[in-house]
Amino acid sequence: MGTLDWIILSSTLLFIVAYGVYKTRGSKNVNDYVGGGKDAKWWTIGLSVMATQASAITFLSTPGQAFHDGMGFVQFYFGLPLAMIIICLVFVPIYHRLKVYTAYEFLENRFDLKTRSLAAILFLIQRGLAAGITIFAPSIILSAVLGWDLRTLNIIIGVLVIIYTVSGGTKAVSVTQKQQMFIIMTGMFITFFFILGYLPADINFGKALKIAGASNKLDIVDFSFDTKSRYTFWSGITGGLFLALSYFGTDQSQVQRYLSGKSLRESQLGLVFNGILKIPMQFFILLVGVMVFVFYQYNPSPLNFNPAATEAVMNSEYADDYSILQKGQERLEEEKKMAQHKFSAALELKEYSVVEEAKLQIISLNTKDSTNRAAARALIKQADDIVETNDKDYVFIHFILNNLPKGLIGLLLAVILSAAMSSTASELNALGTITALDLYKRNAKANLGEAHYVKVTKGFTLLWGIIAIFIASIANLFDNLIQLVNIIGSIFYGNVLGIFLLAFFFKFVKGNAVFFAALLTQLIIFVLFYNLIYIYPTGEEKLGYLWLNFIGAGMVILMALVFEGFDRLLKKPPIESSNT
């Protein structure tokens, strides 16, 4: 980090905070503070929806996911466009017609207070955890790579977000997210072109894609019916669809973005805008990760991208064993470089038999590379069982800090922190709103006035900000950060979506049946998660986590229908016999 990097980083973050406070000062009523004045245009809504989902985790973890596992993760988003259409046709018109501030207000109108409260509490649990993770994600990685203090970083990111979110509410979140998305995408495009420029002179973009393809990094669609596989076409259009329906249709951090729309049409256009651009955006971010993989086919890379892990093992009794692995890795990288040159030269000369021979050699070398890295992780674990050995989240930041020029490093760090702020701001805004309106105001014995509820919402937003910082301070990595957030969501989202689907499409089902079905479903989902996905200590998954969304939604609907049927049967008056 040079002086120029510090200037770019600090000025970018301070501008976002100051701009958010300046543009939204003076919110005096709930409509302004929670509803954002109900005057947002479709492009503001669309960018805000995208920025809310695109956290720092997206820009740190997704390239690393592609580096290790290729482009298959994009299948996770295959159900999203269809989800946007359903939400535009079903969810948004109802929310606008009822003029609700939160999604859960609708549940009380349809069912009862306890069902509304249950859905709100489930949201607060999962989104409160997610808010902590969105702060923790950049903090843990930047602290490991740059040597910055972890807790200090957690506090800095949390406090910056709290300042403008508490000050300006929903509008502050929306107006700052436009600037954040501009900064984020500018930084990613610049990085992409720098990576291409760093490749050997004879390797253009087309050849880079073929090199990535030879290593199976471009396998985008998997049509297999393997339920153990996390990302397939089928899990994407089923589990991914239900997750997207839940997230964009019932999660207040997203619902609040489009409820601020000037009209129903503006809200719908904003969601369509997100549906059209989301998959290309994620595809591009994954492609950046694939290009980083190609870059490291010609340039040396560490056995483990987490510098804290390397330091731990090199300061232990396993240092000599690790050094032997490193020397083996250096020889392997020379072989990989030669194989890649052989592959690209054969492509140029159209010697396809040599191309196939080189491709098989590359696959074999990549298998050896994976074995080497697995052995390195095992040594690190033996040296220190606390340090994080899974380095997917460190790949991209390692490339940034070791290869990009001064100034651009500051911009990319601003991208990461801006993304963390944009997501966290939406989450804190939603958490404060739900706590104030769905729990506090709804259970208050008297109407205490608009000014009071604005102050209460600000207070709860501040409280959730402090809670998020605390969660970030005690959090830990889990396989891959972007997957962790989606796993947490999948545990809760299917159940909540099922409640809303019952409300929309099963008019005869009453509140009691839904409430008890939702409680039982949530318990069953916890059991399924523990026994089929989080299997301790083996770690072997028997079910991809995306299926929890489909199972949760289906289960709560089925059980509610059964409970309602039993309830009607018990309440049915007995048939009186007549004397003949």
C-alpha positions in Angstrom: 0.0 0.0 0.0 1.6 3.2 -1.2 0.6 6.8 -0.4 -1.5 7.0 -3.6 -3.4 3.8 -2.6 -4.2 5.3 0.9 -5.4 8.5 -0.7 -7.7 6.8 -3.1 -9.0 4.3 -0.5 -9.8 6.8 2.2 -11.2 9.5 -0.1 -13.5 7.0 -1.8 -14.9 5.7 1.5 -15.3 9.2 3.1 -17.0 10.5 0.0 -19.6 7.7 0.2 -20.4 8.4 3.8 -20.5 12.2 3.4 -22.6 12.0 0.3 -25.1 9.6 2.0 -25.5 11.9 5.0 -25.8 15.1 2.9 -28.3 13.8 0.4 -30.7 12.4 3.0 -30.6 14.8 5.9 -33.8 15.8 7.6 -36.0 12.7 7.5 -38.8 13.5 9.9 -41.4 10.8 9.3 -41.6 7.1 8.7 -42.5 7.4 5.0 -39.2 9.4 4.4 -37.0 7.4 6.7 -38.3 3.8 6.1 -40.0 4.3 2.7 -37.3 6.6 1.3 -40.0 9.1 0.3 -41.4 6.6 -2.2 -39.8 8.5 -5.1 -37.0 6.1 -6.3 -36.6 5.6 -10.1 -36.3 2.2 -11.6 -32.5 2.5 -12.2 -31.9 3.5 -8.6 -34.0 0.5 -7.5 -32.2 -1.9 -9.8 -28.7 -0.8 -8.8 -29.7 -0.8 -5.1 -31.1 -4.4 -5.4 -27.9 -5.5 -7.1 -25.6 -3.7 -4.6 -27.5 -5.2 -1.7 -26.8 -8.7 -3.0 -23.2 -8.0 -4.2 -21.4 -7.7 -0.9 -17.6 -7.8 -0.4 -18.0 -11.5 -0.2 -19.0 -11.5 -3.9 -15.8 -9.8 -5.0 -13.5 -11.6 -2.7 -14.9 -15.1 -2.8 -16.3 -15.5 -6.3 -13.0 -15.1 -8.2 -11.5 -17.6 -5.8 -14.4 -20.0 -6.3 -13.8 -19.8 -10.1 -10.0 -20.2 -9.6 -10.4 -23.5 -7.8 -13.7 -24.9 -9.2 -14.4 -23.1 -12.5 -17.5 -21.4 -13.7 -20.1 -23.9 -12.5 -21.1 -21.6 -9.6 -23.0 -19.4 -12.1 -25.7 -22.1 -12.1 -26.6 -20.9 -8.7 -28.3 -17.9 -10.4 -30.2 -19.7 -13.1 -33.5 -19.5 -11.3 -33.1 -15.7 -10.6 -34.7 -14.3 -13.8 -37.8 -16.5 -13.4 -38.0 -15.4 -9.8 -37.9 -11.7 -10.8 -40.9 -12.3 -13.2 -42.9 -14.1 -10.4 -42.1 -11.4 -7.9 -43.1 -8.6 -10.3 -46.4 -10.3 -11.1 -47.4 -11.6 -7.6 -45.4 -10.0 -4.7 -44.9 -6.4 -5.7 -48.5 -5.6 -6.8 -49.8 -6.9 -3.4 -47.2 -4.9 -1.4 -48.0 -1.7 -3.3 -51.7 -2.2 -3.1 -51.6 -2.7 0.7 -49.1 0.2 1.1 -47.0 -1.8 3.5 -43.6 -0.7 4.8 -42.4 -4.3 5.5 -43.2 -7.6 3.9 -44.4 -9.0 7.2 -47.2 -6.5 7.6 -48.9 -8.4 4.8 -48.7 -11.6 6.8 -50.7 -10.1 9.7 -53.4 -8.9 7.3 -53.6 -12.4 5.8 -53.1 -14.6 8.8 -52.5 -13.1 12.3 -50.0 -11.3 14.5 -48.1 -14.4 15.7 -47.4 -15.5 12.1 -46.1 -12.0 11.3 -43.9 -12.0 14.4 -42.5 -15.5 13.7 -41.6 -14.6 10.1 -40.0 -11.3 11.4 -38.0 -13.1 14.0 -36.7 -15.7 11.5 -35.6 -12.8 9.3 -33.9 -11.1 12.2 -31.9 -14.2 13.1 -30.6 -15.1 9.7 -30.1 -11.5 8.4 -28.4 -10.5 11.7 -25.9 -13.3 11.3 -25.4 -12.3 7.6 -24.8 -8.7 8.5 -22.0 -9.8 10.8 -20.5 -11.9 8.1 -20.6 -9.1 5.5 -18.5 -7.0 7.8 -16.3 -9.9 8.8 -15.5 -11.1 5.3 -13.3 -8.2 4.1 -11.9 -7.7 7.6 -10.5 -11.2 8.1 -9.0 -11.3 4.6 -7.5 -7.7 4.7 -6.2 -8.3 8.2 -4.4 -11.5 7.1 -3.0 -10.1 3.9 -2.1 -6.5 5.0 -1.5 -7.2 8.7 -4.2 -4.8 9.8 -5.9 -5.5 13.2 -9.0 -7.6 12.6 -11.2 -6.0 15.3 -10.2 -2.5 14.3 -11.2 -3.3 10.7 -14.6 -4.7 11.9 -15.2 -1.5 13.9 -14.1 0.9 11.1 -16.4 -0.8 8.5 -19.3 -1.1 10.9 -19.0 2.5 12.1 -18.8 4.0 8.6 -22.0 2.1 7.6 -23.8 3.0 10.8 -23.1 6.8 10.3 -25.0 7.2 7.0 -27.5 4.4 7.5 -28.8 5.7 10.9 -28.7 9.3 9.6 -30.6 8.8 6.3 -32.4 5.5 6.4 -33.6 3.8 3.2 -32.8 6.8 0.9 -29.3 7.0 2.2 -28.8 3.3 1.4 -30.2 3.7 -2.1 -28.3 6.9 -3.1 -25.0 5.6 -1.9 -25.4 2.2 -3.6 -25.4 3.8 -7.0 -22.0 5.3 -6.4 -20.8 2.0 -4.9 -21.9 0.0 -7.9 -20.1 2.4 -10.2 -16.9 2.1 -8.2 -17.2 -1.7 -7.9 -17.7 -2.4 -11.6 -15.1 0.1 -12.7 -12.5 -1.6 -10.5 -13.4 -5.1 -11.7 -13.2 -4.1 -15.4 -9.9 -2.4 -15.0 -8.6 -5.5 -13.2 -9.8 -7.8 -15.9 -7.9 -5.9 -18.6 -4.8 -5.7 -16.5 -4.8 -9.5 -16.1 -5.1 -9.9 -19.9 -2.1 -7.5 -20.3 0.0 -9.6 -17.9 -0.4 -12.8 -19.9 2.4 -13.8 -22.3 2.5 -11.8 -25.6 1.3 -14.8 -27.6 -1.7 -15.5 -25.4 -4.7 -13.4 -26.3 -8.2 -13.7 -24.7 -9.3 -16.5 -27.0 -6.3 -18.6 -26.2 -6.7 -17.8 -22.5 -10.2 -19.2 -22.7 -9.0 -22.4 -24.4 -6.3 -22.8 -21.7 -8.9 -22.4 -19.0 -11.1 -24.9 -20.9 -8.3 -27.4 -21.1 -8.2 -27.4 -17.2 -12.1 -27.8 -17.1 -12.6 -24.3 -15.7 -15.2 -23.4 -18.3 -17.6 -26.2 -17.5 -20.6 -23.9 -16.9 -23.6 -26.2 -17.0 -24.0 -29.6 -15.3 -27.1 -31.5 -16.2 -26.4 -34.4 -13.8 -29.1 -35.4 -11.2 -26.5 -35.8 -8.4 -28.1 -34.3 -5.3 -24.7 -34.2 -3.6 -23.4 -31.7 -6.1 -23.9 -28.2 -4.9 -24.3 -26.5 -8.3 -26.1 -28.2 -11.1 -28.6 -26.9 -13.7 -31.4 -28.6 -11.8 -30.4 -27.3 -8.3 -30.1 -23.8 -9.9 -33.6 -23.7 -11.5 -35.3 -25.3 -8.4 -33.4 -24.6 -5.2 -31.9 -21.4 -6.8 -35.3 -20.3 -7.9 -36.8 -20.8 -4.4 -33.8 -19.1 -2.8 -34.2 -16.1 -5.1 -38.0 -15.9 -4.5 -37.3 -15.9 -0.8 -34.5 -13.4 -0.9 -36.0 -10.9 -3.3 -39.6 -11.5 -2.4 -39.6 -11.8 1.4 -36.2 -10.6 2.7 -36.8 -7.0 4.0 -33.3 -6.0 3.0 -34.4 -6.4 -0.6 -38.1 -5.7 -0.3 -37.3 -2.3 1.3 -35.3 -1.4 -1.8 -38.2 -1.7 -4.3 -40.9 -0.6 -1.9 -39.2 2.8 -2.1 -40.2 3.0 -5.8 -42.2 6.0 -7.1 -44.8 3.6 -8.6 -45.6 0.0 -9.1 -44.1 0.2 -12.6 -40.8 1.7 -11.3 -40.4 -1.1 -8.8 -41.1 -3.8 -11.4 -38.7 -2.3 -13.9 -36.0 -2.1 -11.2 -36.4 -5.8 -10.5 -36.5 -6.7 -14.2 -33.3 -4.6 -14.6 -31.7 -6.8 -11.9 -33.0 -10.0 -13.4 -31.4 -9.1 -16.8 -28.0 -8.0 -15.5 -27.4 -10.3 -12.5 -26.3 -13.4 -14.3 -24.0 -11.5 -16.8 -22.4 -9.7 -13.8 -21.8 -12.9 -11.8 -20.5 -14.6 -15.0 -18.0 -11.7 -15.5 -16.8 -11.9 -11.9 -16.3 -15.6 -12.2 -14.5 -15.0 -15.5 -12.1 -12.7 -13.7 -11.3 -15.6 -11.4 -10.7 -17.9 -14.3 -8.3 -15.3 -15.9 -6.5 -15.2 -12.6 -6.1 -19.0 -12.9 -4.7 -18.6 -16.4 -2.3 -15.9 -15.1 -0.9 -18.3 -12.5 -0.3 -21.0 -15.2 2.5 -18.8 -16.3 3.5 -17.2 -13.0 4.5 -18.6 -9.6 1.8 -18.9 -7.0 2.0 -19.8 -3.3 1.0 -23.3 -2.1 -1.6 -21.5 0.1 -2.8 -18.0 -0.7 -3.5 -17.2 3.0 -0.3 -15.6 4.2 -1.2 -16.2 7.9 -1.4 -20.0 7.1 2.0 -20.0 5.5 3.5 -18.1 8.4 2.0 -20.5 10.9 3.5 -23.6 9.2 6.9 -22.0 8.5 7.2 -21.1 12.2 6.4 -24.7 13.3 8.1 -28.1 13.4 6.6 -28.8 10.0 8.6 -26.1 8.2 11.0 -28.5 6.5 8.2 -30.7 5.2 6.4 -27.6 3.9 9.6 -26.4 2.2 9.9 -29.7 0.4 6.3 -29.3 -0.9 7.1 -25.8 -2.0 10.2 -27.0 -4.0 8.0 -29.7 -5.6 5.4 -27.0 -6.4 8.1 -24.9 -8.1 9.1 -27.8 -10.4 5.4 -28.5 -11.1 4.8 -24.9 -12.1 7.7 -25.1 -14.6 6.1 -28.2 -16.1 2.7 -26.5 -16.2 4.2 -23.5 -18.0 5.8 -25.8 -20.6 2.6 -27.7 -21.1 0.6 -24.5 -21.6 3.1 -23.3 -24.2 2.9 -26.6 -25.9 -0.9 -26.5 -25.9 -1.1 -22.9 -27.3 1.6 -23.6 -30.0 -0.3 -26.7 -31.1 -3.5 -24.6 -31.3 -1.7 -22.0 -33.4 -0.4 -24.7 -35.8 -3.7 -26.6 -35.7 -1.9 -29.8 -34.7 -5.0 -31.3 -32.9 -3.4 -34.6 -31.9 -0.7 -32.6 -30.0 -3.5 -30.4 -28.6 -5.2 -33.4 -27.1 -1.9 -34.8 -25.8 -1.0 -31.4 -24.1 -4.5 -31.2 -22.7 -4.2 -34.6 -21.0 -0.8 -33.5 -19.7 -2.3 -30.3 -18.3 -5.1 -32.2 -16.5 -2.6 -34.6 -15.0 -0.4 -31.7 -13.8 -3.5 -29.9 -12.3 -4.3 -33.1 -10.4 -0.8 -33.1 -9.0 -1.2 -29.4 -8.1 -4.4 -30.2 -6.2 -2.7 -33.0 -4.4 0.2 -30.8 -3.4 -2.1 -28.0 -2.1 -4.2 -30.6 -0.2 -0.9 -31.9 1.5 0.0 -28.3 2.3 -3.4 -27.7 3.9 -2.9 -30.8 6.0 0.5 -29.6 7.2 -0.9 -26.2 8.1 -3.7 -27.9 10.0 -1.2 -29.9 12.0 0.9 -26.8 12.7 -2.0 -24.7 13.8 -5.6 -26.0 13.9 -7.1 -22.5 14.3 -5.6 -20.8 11.2 -7.8 -20.9 8.1 -6.4 -23.5 5.6 -9.1 -23.0 2.9 -7.6 -20.2 0.8 -10.4 -19.7 -1.8 -11.2 -16.3 -0.3 -7.6 -15.1 -0.5 -6.8 -15.8 -4.2 -8.1 -12.6 -5.6 -6.7 -10.3 -2.9 -3.3 -12.0 -3.3 -3.3 -11.2 -7.0 -4.4 -7.6 -6.4 -1.7 -6.8 -3.9 1.2 -8.6 -5.6 0.5 -7.7 -9.3 -1.5 -4.5 -9.7 0.2 -1.1 -9.9 0.1 1.5 -7.1 -3.2 3.4 -7.1 -5.2 0.6 -8.5 -4.6 -1.4 -5.3 -6.3 1.4 -3.4 -9.2 1.4 -5.9 -9.7 -2.4 -5.6 -9.6 -2.2 -1.8 -12.2 0.6 -2.1 -14.2 -1.8 -4.2 -14.1 -4.5 -1.6 -15.0 -2.1 1.3 -17.6 -0.3 -0.7 -19.3 -3.6 -1.4 -19.2 -4.5 2.3 -20.7 -1.2 3.2 -23.5 -1.4 0.5 -24.7 -4.8 1.7 -24.3 -4.1 5.4 -26.2 -0.8 5.0 -29.2 -2.6 3.4 -29.1 -5.2 6.1 -28.9 -2.8 9.0 -31.6 -0.6 7.5 -33.9 -3.7 7.2 -33.1 -5.1 10.6 -33.9 -1.7 12.3 -37.1 -1.3 10.3 -38.4 -4.8 11.1 -37.5 -4.5 14.8 -39.2 -1.1 15.1 -42.3 -1.6 13.0 -43.0 -5.4 13.1 -42.2 -5.9 16.8 -42.0 -2.7 18.7 -44.7 -0.5 17.1 -47.1 -3.4 16.5 -47.0 -4.4 20.1 -47.0 -0.9 21.5 -50.2 0.0 23.4 -50.5 3.5 22.0 -49.6 5.4 18.8 -46.6 7.5 19.9 -46.3 9.6 16.7 -44.1 9.7 13.6 -41.1 11.4 15.1 -41.0 8.8 17.9 -41.0 5.9 15.5 -38.3 7.5 13.4 -36.1 7.8 16.5 -36.9 4.2 17.5 -36.0 2.9 14.1 -32.7 4.8 14.2 -32.0 3.4 17.6 -32.7 -0.1 16.6 -30.5 0.4 13.4 -27.7 1.5 15.6 -28.2 -1.4 18.0 -28.1 -3.9 15.1 -25.0 -2.2 13.8 -23.3 -2.9 17.2 -24.6 -6.5 17.1 -23.2 -7.0 13.6 -19.8 -5.7 14.7 -19.9 -8.1 17.6 -20.8 -11.0 15.4 -18.0 -10.1 13.0 -15.6 -10.1 15.9 -16.4 -13.7 16.9 -17.1 -15.1 13.4 -15.0 -17.7 11.6 -14.5 -18.8 8.0 -16.5 -21.8 6.7 -15.3 -23.3 3.4 -16.0 -20.3 1.3 -17.6 -17.0 2.4 -20.1 -16.6 -0.5 -21.3 -20.2 0.2 -21.6 -19.5 3.9 -24.0 -16.6 3.4 -26.1 -18.7 1.0 -26.1 -21.7 3.3 -27.4 -19.5 6.2 -30.1 -18.1 3.9 -31.1 -21.5 2.7 -31.7 -22.7 6.3 -34.4 -20.1 6.8 -35.6 -18.8 3.4 -37.5 -21.9 2.2 -39.7 -21.8 5.3 -40.5 -18.1 5.1 -41.2 -18.4 1.3 -43.6 -21.2 2.0 -45.5 -18.9 4.4 -45.8 -16.3 1.7 -46.9 -18.8 -0.9 -49.6 -20.0 1.4 -50.7 -16.4 1.9 -50.8 -15.7 -1.8 -52.3 -18.9 -3.3 -54.1 -20.9 -0.5 -56.8 -18.5 0.7 -58.6 -21.1 2.8 -55.6 -21.8 5.1 -55.7 -19.9 8.4 -53.1 -18.5 10.7 -52.9 -21.3 13.3 -52.1 -24.0 10.7 -49.4 -21.8 9.1 -47.8 -20.8 12.4 -47.4 -24.4 13.7 -46.4 -25.7 10.3 -43.7 -23.1 10.1 -42.4 -23.9 13.6 -42.2 -27.6 12.8 -40.7 -27.0 9.4 -37.9 -24.9 10.8 -37.0 -27.6 13.4 -36.9 -30.3 10.6 -34.7 -28.1 8.4 -32.2 -27.7 11.2 -32.2 -31.5 11.6 -31.7 -32.0 7.8 -28.9 -29.5 7.7 -27.1 -31.1 10.6 -27.5 -34.7 9.3 -27.2 -34.2 5.5 -25.1 -31.1 4.9 -23.1 -30.2 8.0 -21.9 -33.7 8.9 -19.4 -33.5 11.7 -16.6 -34.6 11.8 -16.4 -36.2 8.3 -17.6 -33.1 6.4 -19.1 -35.3 3.6 -22.3 -33.7 2.2 -25.2 -36.0 1.2 -27.4 -33.1 0.0 -26.6 -29.8 -1.8 -27.6 -26.9 0.5 -29.7 -25.2 -2.3 -32.3 -28.1 -2.0 -33.2 -26.8 1.5 -35.0 -23.9 -0.1 -37.2 -26.2 -2.1 -37.7 -28.7 0.8 -38.5 -25.9 3.3 -41.1 -24.2 1.1 -42.8 -27.5 0.1 -42.8 -28.9 3.6 -44.4 -25.8 5.3 -47.1 -25.7 2.6 -47.9 -29.5 2.9 -48.0 -29.4 6.7 -50.1 -26.3 6.8 -52.6 -27.9 4.4 -52.7 -31.1 6.6 -53.1 -29.0 9.8 -55.9 -26.9 8.3 -57.6 -30.1 7.2 -57.5 -31.6 10.7 -58.6 -28.3 12.2 -61.7 -28.2 9.9 -62.4 -31.8 10.6 -62.3 -31.3 14.4 -64.5 -28.2 14.2 -67.1 -29.8 11.9 -70.3 -30.2 13.8 -71.5 -33.8 14.2 -74.3 -35.0 11.9 -77.4 -35.4 14.0 -79.3 -38.7 13.4 -83.0 -38.4 12.7 -85.7 -40.8 14.1 -87.5 -42.6 11.4 
